[in-house]
């Protein structure tokens, strides 16, 4: 129970369904002031009090479980490490993967509970071929299946999502008001919860050693300097402070971050368009599609690839899915078990996407079903030489 309206109504519906429900609030920091407060917050002291009041009204036991050390290691430290490596992570997705449906679920199962119930807008259904599948919620405007794309087949067996069929957030608020829940009109939380003032660049500057470096165009010409490459992200336009204007007078955008050389590569907006994405460490939300399952089962050598399969590709929580074809390719690398080739996800888009950054999560769908996800390692255009070729 985060202290918001969604989890409060989810708990209420679980009670109505006859489940034996226990409310749990996650304490993610032991230091007051290190998490956002007010309407922009998540899992703060204020939120724990709101969650307690909701649990008290529902007549269910309520506990606060301390996951601050796991959150620091698996979410905050990971966020810093990804930026230090020149990638742009999604901490909310990582929190779902490592905390809410790993650490929390592990403890719940160990204590004898059957499932973790949350207020996420997504749906878990029984698959036609056995096992459970993750699908989009009925309210696509509030759908949160993207940030749950990291859930595994084993985790889906122990997930309960009571808001799956709710047609709108307005209905959830109205239901909360009818039930007398004090959080009925509480604003949604947003932004990164562990950056109190919302200044991501300033927060990172205190944790990553930033050094002045060069801003270059795609031909390698030096256009200016920057305070530290790690504080930039692909697609960024503001804060470049380039003294030399572009020949056409149009703004430049960040095309690539090069942490090893501390360089930022910029160029015209058109060069942000990419049509091939490569993702590492893919996982499957349920059974893998037959094409991928065959490759993984056979344990073939590096360089071999699966047959391609149709997908919808999404790279942002509220981004539009793009039709594409995907395949798995086995590559040599440190991610494979015992030195074996590791699968890499290759997605070729029917329509280009703009501003896709390494580190973002690539989630694949077929219809409303979530197939799985991977972390984007590389995004480029097949129609032109890759920016990296100019190094």
N, C-alpha and C positions, 0 to 999 in steps of 0.2 A: 504494500500500500504506500504509494509515493506521497500521498497527501493531496492528490488532485482528484478531480471529479470522476475521471475515467476508472481509476482503480477502485474508488469507493463504490461506484455502481456495479463494477464487475464483482466485487465481494458480495454485494447485496444480492445479485442474481445467483451467485453460487450458493448462498444461504437458501434462497427460494427454491433452488433445484434440489435441495435436500442433502447437500454435501456438508461434511463436518469441516468448518472453515476456521482457520487461524490467520489473523492479520499479522503481517510482518513488514516492518519498515527497515530499509537498509541505511545504516549510518556509514557514509562514505568518506567522512573526514573527522578527525579528532580535534581539529583546530578551527574554532569559530572564525567566520569571516573569509574562509578559503573557498566557500561555495557561494554561488549567487543566491541572493535573497529576493523576497517580494515576488511579483508576477513573473520575473524572468528566471526564478530559481528552480531547483530540483533537489530533493533529498536533503533539505536544510532542517534546522531545529524547528522553524515555523511549520514546515511540512510534516514533521513527525507529530506535532501537536494536532494538526488537522487530521492526520491519519488516525490518531488515538481517538479523537472525538467521533469519527465515522465508525470505528470499530465498536466503541461504547454504545452508540445508537443501535448498531446491528446486533449487539449482544454476543460478540465473539471475542475470544482471547486475543491479546495484542502484545507483540514483542518488538523490540528494536534489536536487530542483529548487526554486529560490527563487522563490516567488510572493508574497512578503511585501508588496511594493508594490502589486500588483494586489489582494491581499486587503484591505489597508488602505483603498484607494480604493473598491473595488466592494462590499465587505461591511461593514467597520467604519464607514467614513464614511457609507455609505448608511444604516446602522442608526441612527446619530446624527441624520442629516438627517430620517429618517422620524419619529422620536420628536419632533424639534423642530417638525415640521409637525402633530403631534397624531395620528400614525398608529402602528400596532403592527406592525412588520415581522417576517418570519421569516428570520433570518440564515442558517439551514442551507439553506433553499431558494435563497436568493440565492447562497450559496457554490457550490451545484451549477450554477446558471445561469451565473455569471460566472467561476468558477475551474475546477471539475472538468470541465465539459463545454464550456468556451469557451477559456480560456487554456491549459489542459492539452491539450485536443484539438487546438487550433491548433498548438501546438509539436510534438505527436506527429506530426501529419500532415506538418508541414514537415520532420521528420526521417525521413520515409519509413515510419512505422508505419501500420497499417490501421485500428486501433480503440483505444479506451480501454476497458479491462476493469475493472470495480469489483465490490465485494461487496454492492451494493444488492440488496434483495429486491424485484425487479420483473422483468417479462418483455418482451422485444422480439420481435415476430413479423412475418412477411411478411403484409401486408394483402391481402385478396381483390381489391381494385381496383388493386393495385400500391403500391409504397412500403412503409415499415415502420410498425408500430403499437406503442404502449406499452400494456402490460396489467398488471393486478395480479399479484403473485406467488402461488404455490400456497399459501403460509402467510399467510393474511390477517392473523393476529395480528402478524406481523413485516413486513407489506407496506409498502414505502417508495415506491410509485408516486406518492404525493401530492407528495413533495419532488422528484420528477423530472418533474412536470407542466410545468415550464418548458422541457423539451427540445424542439427544433424538428425538423421532418422531416429536415433536412439532418444534424443531429447524430445522430439515431436510426440513420442509415446507418452510423455508425462507433462503435456502442456494443455491448459484449459483457457480458452479465450472467449468469455461470455459476450463480448461486444461485436462479435463477428458479423451478425446479421442486422445490426442497428443501422437504419438508413441515414442518420445524420447525428452530428455532435449536439445539435439543438435538442434532439429527443433525449439524449443522455442527460443534458442539463435539466430538462423538464422533469425527467424521472427522479433525478436527485432532489429537486425541489419538492416533489410530491412525497418523497420519503423523509423529508426534513433534514437532509444532509447539508451541513453548513457550507460545503465546498461547491454548492450547485453553480454559483456564478464566479468561482475562482478562475482567474485567467490562466491560459495554458502556459507551461514553461517552455522556454526556447533558448537558443544559444548554448555555449559550452559552459556547463555548470561549474567547472573548477577554475574558470577564469573570472574572478569576481566583478571586475569592471568592464569586461567585454573587450579589452585591448589585447588581442591575441599577439600582435607583434611585440608589444612592450613586455608581455608575460614571457614570451619565448626568449627575449633578449636577456632576461635574468637567469635563464637556464641553459642557453646555448651560447657558446663562445662565437660571437659575430665579429667578422673582420671585413674591413672595406675591400671591395673587389670591383671588377669591371662589368659594365653593361655593354653587351655587344649586339650587333645585328647578325642576321643569318650568314652574311659574308665574312664575319669575323672582325668587322670594323668596330673600334671602341667608340661608344657614344657618350659614356659618362661613367660614374661610379655609384656604388650602392653601399649601405652600411653593413650588409651581411646577406648572402644569397639565401640562407635558410629561412629568412623571414618572408620570402616571396612565395607566390603560388602561381601555377599555370593559369592563364586567363586574366591575371591581374592587370589593371590599367592605371589605377591611381598610385601615387607614391613613387613613381619611377625617377622623377627629377632628372630627365634627360635634357641637356642643354641644347643639343643639336636637333632641330625639327626634322621630321621625315620629308623627303623630296616632294611627296604629294600633299603634305600638310595635314595628313590624317593621323589620329593617335596610334601609338604602338601598344602592344600587349605582350605580356610575358609568355613566351613560347616554351621555354625550357629552363630548368634549374640545374646547375652543374656544381654540386657541393665539393667535388674533389678539386676543382680549379677555382671555386668560389666565384663563378661567373653566372650572370643572368642574361639569357638570350631573348631579345625582343623582336617583334616584327608586326606586320599588318594583321588586322583582325581576320582576314580571309585565311591566314595560315594557321589559325586555331582549329580549323575543320579537320577532323580525322575520320577515317573509315575502317581502320583495323585496330583492335584492342587485344593486348596480350596480358593475361592474368595468371598469377602464380598462386600456389596453395589453394586450388579449388576444393570446395566442399559441396555436398549434395543434401538438399532438404527433402529427405526421403530417398526412394530408390533412384539411382542414376538412370538416365535415358539409356535404352538398349545399346546405342552406338558407343557411348562412353563406357558402359559396363563391360562390353566385350573387350575393349582395349585394356582396361584395368584388370580384368580377370586373367587374361592371357599372359600378362607380365612380359610384354615384348621389349625389344631393345630400343635404346635412344634413337630418335629420328623417325620412329613410326608414329602414325597418326590414325585416329578413328575416322569413320565416315562422318560427314557433316550432318547437322540436324537443324531444323528451323527453330528460331527463338525470338523473343522480344528482349532487347538489352536495355537496362536502366542503370545509370551511373550516379543518380542523385535521389535523395529520399522523395522529393516531389517532382522529379524530372519526368519527361514524357518517354515512354518506352519506344524503342526504335526497332523495326523489323531487321533481322540479321540471320546469318547462318554461323553456327559454332562447331568447333571440333576440339578434340583433345590431342595434344602432341606430347610425346615423351622426350624430355630433354635431360642432358647431363647437368647435375647441379647439386648443391648441398641439401636441397629440400627432400630428396628421395630417401626412403628408409634404407639404412645399411648401405648407402652409396648407390642404390639402384636409381635408374632414371625416374625423374619426377614428372607428373603430368602438368602441362601448361595449357591453359584455356586460350584458344584463338577465336576471336569473334570478328567477322567481316560484316560491316553495317550496310544495309541497303541505302540509308541516308546518312550523310556525315553528321557527326556531333561536334560541338564547339567547346573549347576550354576544358578538355578532359585531362586530369592530372594524375600522374603516378601516385599510388597510395589510396586513391578512391576505390570504393567497392563496386564491382561490376556484378549486378544481380540479373540472372536469366529467368525468363518466364516462358511458358507455353500456355496461351490463353490467360486464365487467372492463376494458374499454378506456378509457384516458385520452384524452379528446378534446382537452383543453388547459386553459389557466388564464388568470386575470386578477387584477389587484390590486384589492381591494375599495375603492371610493371612497365608497360610501354604502350603509347598511343601514337599513331602516325597516319599519314595519308599515303595510300598506294599510288596516287596520281602524281606525286612529286617526290624528289629526294628527301629523305628524312632530315630534320634539323640536325640530328646527331652527326650526320655525315660531314658537317662543316667544322667539326672539332679538329 
